[in-house]
Amino acid sequence: MDARPPASSTDAPPARPSTAAGARAPVGTALKRLLRLARQSVAAEGIGLFSTDAAGAWQPVLTHPTDATRPPAQALADAERTRGAPQLAAWHDTVAGEARSGFAFPLPVAAVQTPVVLACWGSPSSVPADDAALWEDWAASLARALPTAPTQPPHIAEGLAQLTISVMQQMASGAPLATVLTELIERFEALVPGLYGSVLLLKPDGKTMRHVAAPRLADSFCAAIDGSLIGEGQGSCGTAAHRGTPVIVEDIRTSPLWTDYRDIARRHDLAACWSYPIKRTTGEVLGTLAMYYRQPRRPSTDELRLASTVAHLAGLAIERVQLEHALAAHNDRLELVLDAAALGIWDWKVGHDVTYNDRFMGMLGHAPGEVPYSLDAWLDLVHPNDRATVEAALQPYLEGENASGYAVTFRARHRDGHYVWLHDEGRVVDTDDEGHPLRALGIRQDVTAERQSATLMQRLGHIMDRSAEEIYLIDVETLQFAFVNTGACQNLGYTADELTAMTPGDIKPLGEPELRDLSAPLHQGQDVVMLNTRHQRKDGTAYPVEIHLYLIEGGGPALYAAFVTDLTEQRQHEQTLIDARHRAEQARYNAELARAREEELHQLKTSFLANMSHEIRTPLTAVIGFADVLTEATEGHAQECAEMIRRSSERLRETLTSVLDLAQLESESFTLRPSRLDVTSTVEETARMFAPLAERKGLLLDTEGLSEPLYAHLDGAALGRILTNLVSNAVKFTDEGQITLRVAATETHVQLDVQDTGVGISADFLPQLFDDFKQESRGFTRAYEGNGLGLAITQKLVSLMDGTITADSAKGVGSTFSVRLPLRPASAMTDSPTALPSLLLVEDSLEAQQLIDIILADAFTVDITDNVEDALAMAEAMTYDVCLIDVHLRGDRGGTDLVHVLNEDPAYAKVPKIAWTAFALPGDEERLLAEGFTHYLSKPTRRADLLELLDEAMDTDA
């Protein structure tokens, strides 16, 4: 253990002389003598008086002999802590290999605020250890010998005076609060070596604090502390602000108050913190003064007194700024009131000058100071016709009379030449000994708007009187008419004098009790009361009216205002509208009846065709069947006859099928089932089907534009029927040359052309080409067989798929039929009540494909593929309502790869994507959902589970 006092912190200046009394003045001879005698009486090797300097380090005041080894600082600190109940503090140590021991004892010095400790030391055998009374006697003698002195050393007293003067000057000059407090802390730090000071201000919420001045503390430390709550355990400052009393933390490392902030302090090398509350003069806490040190230490009494003074000065500065802010806010509010009221202020020294604020002359467009501050300059602005009135109001004051008040309204000239109405009011605020007025104060208000309003009311009264609508003002108390306009007199046939002697009961709309009841809501805050009634004219006739009743209060007797509209013309117009509506309803009923009859006829026709189809198909089945039997069982002419019967029967069956299809299309019972299909494949299949027939007729059947697959979302059966009808007609009506099937596509549509070199169609017949049962060649001389239904059915199928069909033909040249269909379903198809939601199934198991197709046949339009590439092409061709995807697929890419691509497409952002997989171990569902699937269903799957999940997915998507 080192017997020397500990060194001060590295950033502190060299220690100044001790603040003990013996260090502030030459040490007296008597004190030296007493110290020698004390050493001799205890036979100690060394003896001395010790005290702390401004940095808290123990320094010798007087020792004997001067070069003797000193006791350790800890022994002196232990002795000083027993000042309240003085007792010996023993110590033992080894210095340079030699054992040393000693005792220390605090001096009972009341006049000296810093601790003073008497200590002696030597070998263990030379220092008495059991004579406490002897130590007390010597300590008392030495204490009496210490000269009395000021409680603060000269350099601190002088620095404190300079600090106070500087702060007061800053406050007087109106310097910002941060500047004042920063100057205060910097001067405080100069007086106390090793000090890092700061001021924290309590925020308006009264719960949190922020730094307002901390010149030597790191910005990072201040940022970490700012906003911290006050309260017990919130560091030194938070606790001091909460308690309202000083909080001294000698060692931050061990203090429970710094538990939450200990790491912050350690990172910034802060070891001690003393905090003093800054208070308002009325006692409320405004903030705290903080004193930080880089070594653990406790404050001296001088330091606490200095801190109290600095905290008091900080409180004055803070309170001064807050009062200035409050005064500024008060002035702002006063200005707002004056602005809101549009008031100017004047101050007249009676018989002399007049002064006024900026707003006073601003009403007349003059800048501040532009008009001299004099009564004559004021009067020069008054309208010539009003000047006599103003001077008459001023005359009593000019003659020395103390009038009760001054009030006058007049016109004054604006800077731009026009006149405004002003109203001045004032009163005398100072008189001489005889009561003559010396000074008057007053206000000015621009009343131009009020004057204009009064003029407007006069004009409004004129307008009301000229209005054709009846207008009445009714006295609330007597219910007599206070005013009636000309319109009321004209409608009722009474004069104005006659009506003003009457009440509403006299013109029969309602009696007094009914009017009182009716107007009651107006007295309860309702804006208007409306009613429909009848007025009775003077000649006894009556007419319908609508009344809007209002309540007018303020500025005179309460009145009811009644605005009455004659409804005679309106009622006649309403009756005209009613008659017209009846006629329209009758016409609509007749139209609906006609539609109902038409629908009934249509249904009868459809039913008839269906029944006839059944009745004809039944025997026709037997005819065709037996014709086939005869063909196989006979030879020669009999066989030819049987073959003729079979061909005729087939022709009859085709006719019957066309008639039935037409009936279904016209009855809207035909249901499309669109799905993703390859149009080029359908065209190729049609060409292959008709190739033998074309070859037998010596015709060339060619295709164009079929090099690549072309996918569209269409009904495959309907498209096949369209192509079959068109190609069949082309083959039928072409005797030589060729037939061409052409496929082309745009971004949105596919176009199918069937071109032939046949007989062609005349221009006269083209408009009837798609009508039911219409053929250009008809009657007994027609050249071609047919029932005239093929093109009609084709046109209806194309229309159902939101497409168009056109024909271009010339007699003897040939015909071209062009069908244009959308690649994706149009809104009319998806909105159709018969349209089913679409589902994309991506599954490489044929059995699973068949299963889903069977399960969902009645609920979804199902498109199926077994690989990612086709699935992406299908998803690009149309947007499906739901996707059911197997995770493990054929090829290099699986279901998760497909989901990743789909999730990047905005069109599929909200489309449910269900993982249907045999991966069913724990964690598989979570993994697949994380990959981007929206739902999960493990295999094997029950039909009910699949349908339930699809319902859930579709509902979630909706």
Residue pairs with C-beta under 8 A, 6 or more apart in sequence:
1 72
1 74
1 93
1 94
2 72
3 69
3 70
3 71
3 72
3 93
3 95
3 100
4 70
4 72
4 73
5 50
5 57
5 58
5 59
5 70
5 73
5 76
6 57
6 58
6 73
6 295
7 57
8 15
8 53
8 55
8 56
8 57
8 193
8 194
8 295
9 55
9 194
9 293
9 294
9 295
10 294
11 194
11 294
12 55
12 193
12 194
13 193
15 53
15 54
15 55
15 57
15 59
15 193
16 53
16 54
16 153
16 155
16 193
17 23
17 24
17 53
17 59
17 153
18 51
18 52
18 53
18 59
18 60
18 61
18 114
19 51
19 52
19 53
19 54
19 113
19 114
19 152
19 153
19 300
19 302
20 49
20 51
20 61
20 112
20 114
20 116
20 146
21 109
21 111
21 112
21 116
21 146
21 147
21 148
21 149
22 31
22 49
22 51
22 61
22 62
22 116
22 146
22 147
23 51
23 59
23 61
24 149
24 150
24 153
24 154
25 147
25 149
27 61
27 62
28 145
28 147
30 145
31 62
31 142
31 145
31 146
32 62
32 64
34 138
34 141
34 142
34 145
35 47
35 48
35 49
35 62
35 64
35 142
36 64
38 47
38 118
38 120
38 138
38 141
38 142
39 46
39 47
39 64
39 120
41 134
41 138
42 120
42 127
42 128
42 131
42 134
43 122
43 126
43 127
43 128
44 102
44 120
44 121
44 122
44 126
44 127
45 68
45 69
45 121
45 122
45 123
45 126
46 63
46 64
46 65
46 68
46 69
46 70
46 120
46 121
46 122
47 63
47 64
47 68
47 118
47 119
47 120
47 121
48 60
48 61
48 62
48 63
48 64
48 68
48 70
48 118
48 119
48 120
49 60
49 61
49 62
49 63
49 107
49 116
49 117
49 118
49 119
49 142
50 58
50 59
50 60
50 61
50 70
50 71
50 76
50 116
50 117
50 119
51 58
51 59
51 61
51 114
51 115
51 116
51 117
52 58
52 59
52 114
52 115
52 300
53 59
54 156
54 192
54 193
54 300
54 303
55 193
55 194
55 297
56 194
56 293
56 295
56 297
56 298
56 299
56 300
57 73
58 73
58 76
58 77
58 117
60 70
61 116
63 70
68 121
69 95
69 100
69 121
70 119
70 121
71 91
71 102
71 104
71 119
71 121
72 91
72 93
74 91
75 89
75 90
75 91
75 102
75 104
75 119
76 104
76 117
76 119
78 89
78 91
78 104
79 88
79 89
79 104
79 105
79 106
79 117
79 119
80 106
80 115
80 117
82 89
82 106
83 106
83 108
83 115
86 105
86 106
86 108
86 136
86 139
87 105
87 132
88 103
88 104
88 105
88 129
88 132
88 135
89 103
89 104
89 105
90 101
90 102
90 103
90 129
91 101
91 102
91 103
91 104
92 99
92 100
92 101
92 124
93 99
93 100
93 101
94 100
98 123
99 123
99 124
100 121
100 122
100 123
100 124
101 121
101 122
101 123
101 124
101 127
102 119
102 120
102 121
102 122
102 127
103 119
103 120
103 127
103 129
103 135
104 117
104 118
104 119
105 117
105 118
105 119
105 135
105 136
105 139
106 115
106 116
106 117
106 118
106 139
107 116
107 117
107 118
107 139
107 142
107 143
107 146
108 139
108 140
108 143
109 116
109 143
109 146
111 146
111 148
111 149
111 151
112 146
112 149
112 151
113 151
113 300
113 301
113 302
113 305
114 300
114 301
114 302
115 300
116 143
116 146
118 135
118 138
118 139
118 142
120 127
121 127
128 134
150 157
151 301
151 302
151 305
152 160
152 302
152 305
152 306
153 302
155 191
156 191
156 302
156 306
159 187
159 190
159 191
160 191
160 306
160 309
162 187
163 184
163 187
163 188
163 191
163 310
163 313
164 309
164 313
166 183
166 184
166 187
167 180
167 183
167 184
167 313
167 316
167 317
170 179
170 180
170 183
170 317
171 180
171 316
171 317
171 320
174 324
177 212
177 317
177 318
177 321
178 212
178 213
180 317
180 321
181 199
181 212
181 213
181 314
181 317
181 318
182 213
182 215
184 199
184 213
184 310
184 313
184 314
184 317
185 197
185 198
185 199
185 213
185 214
185 215
186 215
188 195
188 197
188 306
188 310
189 195
189 196
189 197
189 215
189 216
191 306
192 291
192 303
192 306
194 293
194 294
194 295
195 291
195 292
195 293
196 214
196 216
196 217
196 270
196 291
196 292
196 293
196 294
197 214
197 215
197 216
197 289
197 290
197 291
197 292
197 310
198 211
198 213
198 214
198 217
198 222
198 289
198 290
198 292
199 211
199 212
199 213
199 214
199 278
199 287
199 288
199 289
199 290
199 314
200 209
200 210
200 211
200 212
200 225
200 237
200 241
200 287
200 288
200 290
201 209
201 210
201 211
201 212
201 286
201 287
201 318
202 208
202 209
202 230
202 241
202 285
202 286
202 287
203 209
203 210
207 229
207 230
208 227
208 228
208 229
208 230
209 225
209 226
209 227
209 228
209 230
209 237
209 238
209 241
209 287
209 288
210 226
210 227
211 217
211 222
211 225
211 226
212 287
214 222
217 268
217 292
218 268
220 268
221 264
221 268
221 270
224 261
224 264
225 235
225 237
225 261
225 264
228 234
228 235
228 238
228 261
229 238
230 237
230 238
230 239
230 241
230 242
231 238
231 239
231 242
232 239
232 242
232 243
232 257
233 239
233 256
233 257
233 259
233 260
234 242
234 257
234 260
234 261
235 257
235 258
235 260
235 261
235 273
235 275
236 247
236 248
236 249
236 257
236 258
236 273
236 274
236 275
236 288
236 290
237 247
237 273
237 275
237 288
237 290
239 247
239 257
239 275
240 246
240 247
240 275
240 276
240 277
240 288
241 277
241 285
241 287
241 288
243 277
244 277
244 279
244 283
244 285
245 277
246 274
246 275
246 276
246 277
246 304
246 307
247 257
247 274
247 275
248 274
248 298
248 299
249 255
249 257
249 258
249 272
249 273
249 274
249 275
250 272
250 296
250 297
250 298
251 271
251 272
251 296
252 258
252 262
252 265
252 266
252 270
252 271
252 272
252 273
252 296
253 262
253 266
253 271
253 296
258 265
258 273
265 271
265 273
269 294
270 292
270 293
270 294
271 293
271 294
271 295
271 296
271 297
272 292
272 293
272 295
272 296
272 297
272 298
273 290
273 291
273 292
273 293
274 290
274 291
274 299
274 303
274 304
274 307
275 288
275 289
275 290
275 291
276 288
276 289
276 291
276 304
276 307
276 308
276 310
276 311
277 285
277 287
277 288
277 289
277 311
278 285
278 286
278 287
278 288
278 289
278 311
278 314
278 315
278 318
279 285
279 286
279 311
279 315
280 286
280 315
280 319
281 315
281 319
286 315
286 318
286 319
287 314
287 318
289 307
289 310
289 311
289 314
291 299
291 303
291 307
299 307
338 345
338 359
339 359
341 445
342 359
342 363
342 445
342 446
343 359
343 443
343 444
343 445
344 356
344 357
344 359
344 360
344 361
344 362
344 363
344 443
344 444
344 445
345 356
345 357
345 359
345 360
345 441
345 442
345 443
345 444
346 354
346 355
346 356
346 357
346 360
346 424
346 426
346 441
346 442
346 443
346 444
347 354
347 355
347 356
347 439
347 440
347 441
348 354
348 375
348 426
348 439
348 440
348 441
348 442
349 438
349 439
350 397
350 398
350 428
350 437
350 438
350 439
350 440
351 398
352 375
353 373
353 374
353 375
354 373
354 374
354 375
354 378
355 373
356 373
356 444
358 368
360 444
361 367
361 368
361 370
361 371
362 368
363 420
363 422
363 444
363 446
364 381
364 412
364 413
364 414
364 415
364 420
365 414
365 415
365 416
366 415
371 377
371 378
371 381
375 394
379 387
379 390
379 391
381 412
381 413
382 390
382 410
382 411
382 412
382 413
383 410
383 411
383 412
383 413
383 419
385 411
386 410
386 411
387 410
389 408
389 410
390 408
390 410
393 406
393 407
393 408
394 406
396 403
397 403
397 406
397 428
397 437
397 440
400 436
400 437
401 436
401 437
402 428
402 431
402 435
402 436
402 437
403 428
403 437
405 425
405 426
405 427
406 424
406 425
406 426
406 427
406 440
406 442
407 423
407 424
407 425
407 426
408 423
408 424
409 421
409 422
409 423
409 424
409 447
410 421
410 422
410 424
411 419
411 420
411 421
411 422
412 419
412 420
412 422
413 419
414 420
420 446
420 448
421 446
421 447
421 448
421 450
421 451
422 444
422 445
422 446
422 447
423 444
423 445
423 447
424 442
424 443
424 444
425 442
425 443
426 440
426 441
426 442
426 443
427 440
427 441
427 442
428 437
428 438
428 439
428 440
429 439
429 440
429 441
430 437
430 438
430 439
431 437
431 438
432 438
464 471
464 485
465 485
465 486
466 485
466 486
467 485
467 486
467 487
468 487
469 485
469 487
469 563
469 564
469 565
469 566
470 484
470 485
470 487
470 488
470 491
470 492
470 535
470 545
470 562
470 563
470 564
470 565
470 566
471 483
471 484
471 485
471 487
471 488
471 561
471 562
471 563
471 564
472 481
472 483
472 484
472 485
472 488
472 504
472 560
472 561
472 562
472 564
473 481
473 482
473 483
473 484
473 552
473 559
473 560
473 561
473 562
474 480
474 481
474 482
474 503
474 504
474 559
474 560
474 561
474 562
475 481
475 482
475 557
475 558
475 559
476 519
476 551
476 557
476 558
476 559
476 560
477 557
477 558
478 503
479 503
479 504
479 505
479 512
479 515
480 500
480 501
480 502
480 503
481 499
481 500
481 502
481 503
481 504
482 500
482 557
482 559
483 500
484 496
484 499
484 500
486 496
488 499
488 564
489 495
489 496
489 499
491 535
491 537
491 543
491 566
492 499
492 507
492 535
492 537
492 538
493 537
493 538
493 539
494 502
494 538
503 512
504 510
504 515
504 562
505 511
505 512
505 515
507 535
507 536
508 534
508 535
508 536
508 542
509 533
509 534
509 535
509 545
509 547
510 518
510 531
510 533
518 529
518 531
518 549
519 529
519 549
519 551
519 560
521 529
522 528
522 529
522 549
522 550
522 551
522 560
523 551
527 550
528 548
528 549
528 550
529 548
529 549
530 546
530 547
530 548
530 549
531 546
531 547
531 549
532 544
532 545
532 546
532 547
532 567
533 544
533 545
533 547
534 542
534 543
534 544
534 545
535 542
535 543
535 545
535 564
536 542
537 543
543 566
543 567
543 568
544 566
544 567
544 568
544 571
545 564
545 565
545 566
545 567
546 564
546 565
546 567
547 562
547 563
547 564
548 562
548 563
548 564
549 560
549 561
549 562
550 560
550 561
550 562
550 563
551 558
551 559
551 560
551 561
552 558
552 559
552 560
552 561
602 666
602 667
603 667
605 663
605 666
606 663
606 664
606 666
606 667
606 669
609 659
609 660
609 662
609 663
610 660
610 663
612 659
613 656
613 659
613 660
613 663
616 652
616 656
617 653
617 656
620 649
620 652
620 653
620 656
623 645
623 649
624 646
624 649
624 650
624 653
627 642
627 643
627 645
627 646
627 649
628 646
630 638
630 639
630 641
630 642
630 645
631 639
631 642
631 643
631 646
634 642
651 785
655 787
655 789
658 787
658 789
658 790
658 793
659 787
659 789
661 670
661 721
661 789
661 793
662 772
662 789
662 792
662 793
662 796
664 670
665 793
665 796
665 797
665 800
666 796
670 800
671 834
672 715
672 718
672 800
672 801
672 829
672 834
672 835
673 715
673 717
673 836
673 861
674 713
674 714
674 715
674 801
674 825
674 829
674 835
674 861
675 713
675 714
675 715
675 716
675 861
675 862
675 863
676 711
676 712
676 713
676 863
676 874
676 877
676 878
677 711
677 712
677 713
677 714
677 716
677 719
678 709
678 710
678 711
679 710
679 711
679 712
679 714
679 719
679 743
679 750
679 752
680 705
680 706
680 708
680 709
680 710
680 743
681 709
682 716
682 719
682 720
682 723
683 703
683 706
683 723
683 741
683 743
683 752
684 703
684 706
685 720
686 720
686 723
686 724
686 727
686 741
687 701
687 703
687 727
687 741
689 724
690 701
690 727
690 728
690 731
691 701
693 731
694 700
694 701
694 731
694 739
695 701
697 731
697 734
697 735
698 736
699 731
699 734
699 736
699 737
699 738
699 739
700 737
700 738
700 739
701 731
701 738
701 739
701 741
702 738
702 739
702 740
702 741
703 740
703 741
703 742
703 743
704 740
704 741
704 742
704 743
705 742
705 743
705 744
706 743
710 743
710 745
710 750
711 823
711 873
711 874
711 877
712 750
712 821
712 822
712 823
712 824
712 877
713 823
713 824
713 825
713 838
713 877
713 878
714 801
714 821
715 800
715 801
718 797
718 800
718 801
719 801
719 821
721 793
721 794
721 797
722 752
722 794
722 797
722 798
722 819
723 741
723 752
723 754
725 790
725 791
725 793
725 794
726 754
726 794
726 817
726 819
727 739
727 741
727 754
728 790
729 790
729 791
730 739
730 754
730 755
730 756
730 758
730 815
730 817
731 739
731 756
732 784
732 785
732 786
733 756
733 758
733 759
733 784
733 815
734 756
734 757
734 758
734 759
734 814
735 758
735 759
736 757
737 756
737 757
737 758
737 814
738 756
738 757
739 754
739 755
739 756
739 757
740 753
740 754
740 755
740 756
741 752
741 753
741 754
742 752
742 753
742 754
742 755
743 750
743 751
743 752
744 750
744 751
744 753
745 751
745 823
747 823
748 822
748 823
748 824
749 820
749 821
749 822
749 823
750 820
750 821
750 822
750 823
751 818
751 819
751 820
751 821
752 818
752 819
752 820
752 821
753 816
753 817
753 818
753 819
754 816
754 817
755 814
755 815
755 816
755 817
756 814
756 815
756 816
757 813
757 814
758 814
758 815
759 811
759 812
760 809
760 810
760 811
760 812
760 813
760 814
760 815
761 769
761 776
761 807
761 809
761 811
761 815
762 776
762 811
765 776
766 807
766 809
768 774
769 791
769 807
770 791
770 792
770 794
770 795
770 805
771 788
771 792
772 788
772 789
772 792
773 787
773 788
773 789
773 792
774 788
774 792
775 782
775 784
775 786
775 788
777 783
777 784
778 788
794 805
795 805
798 804
798 805
798 819
798 821
801 821
801 822
801 829
802 821
802 822
802 825
802 826
802 828
802 829
803 819
803 820
803 821
803 822
804 819
804 820
805 817
805 818
805 819
805 820
806 817
806 818
807 815
807 816
807 817
807 818
808 815
808 816
808 818
809 815
809 816
823 877
823 878
824 877
824 878
824 879
825 835
825 878
829 835
836 859
836 860
836 861
837 859
837 860
837 861
837 881
837 882
837 954
838 860
838 861
838 862
838 863
838 878
838 880
838 881
838 882
839 856
839 860
839 861
839 862
839 863
839 880
839 881
839 882
839 883
839 884
839 950
840 863
840 865
840 871
840 874
840 875
840 880
840 882
840 883
840 884
840 885
841 849
841 852
841 853
841 862
841 863
841 864
841 865
841 884
842 865
842 866
842 867
842 868
842 871
842 883
842 884
842 885
842 886
842 889
842 895
842 898
843 849
843 852
843 864
843 866
843 884
843 886
843 889
843 916
844 866
844 867
844 886
844 888
844 889
844 890
845 886
848 886
848 939
849 864
849 866
852 862
852 864
852 884
852 946
853 862
853 864
855 943
855 946
855 947
856 862
856 950
859 947
859 950
860 881
860 882
860 950
863 874
863 880
865 871
865 874
866 889
866 890
867 889
867 890
867 891
867 893
868 889
868 891
868 893
868 894
868 895
868 897
868 898
869 891
869 893
871 885
871 898
872 898
872 901
874 880
875 883
875 902
875 905
875 908
879 907
879 908
879 911
880 911
881 911
881 954
881 957
882 911
882 912
882 913
882 914
882 950
882 953
882 954
882 957
883 902
883 908
883 911
883 912
883 913
883 914
884 914
884 916
885 895
885 898
885 899
885 913
885 914
885 915
885 916
885 933
886 895
886 916
886 917
887 894
887 895
887 896
887 915
887 917
887 919
887 928
888 894
888 895
888 917
888 918
888 919
889 895
889 898
895 915
895 917
896 928
896 931
896 932
896 933
899 913
899 915
899 931
899 932
899 933
900 931
900 932
902 908
902 911
902 913
902 932
903 909
903 913
903 932
910 957
911 957
912 934
912 935
912 953
912 954
912 956
912 957
913 932
913 933
913 934
913 935
914 933
914 934
914 935
914 936
914 937
914 949
914 950
914 953
915 928
915 929
915 933
915 935
915 936
915 937
916 937
916 939
916 941
917 924
917 928
917 936
917 937
917 938
917 939
918 938
918 939
919 928
919 938
920 938
920 939
924 936
924 938
925 936
925 938
928 936
929 936
934 953
934 956
935 949
935 952
935 953
937 945
937 946
937 949
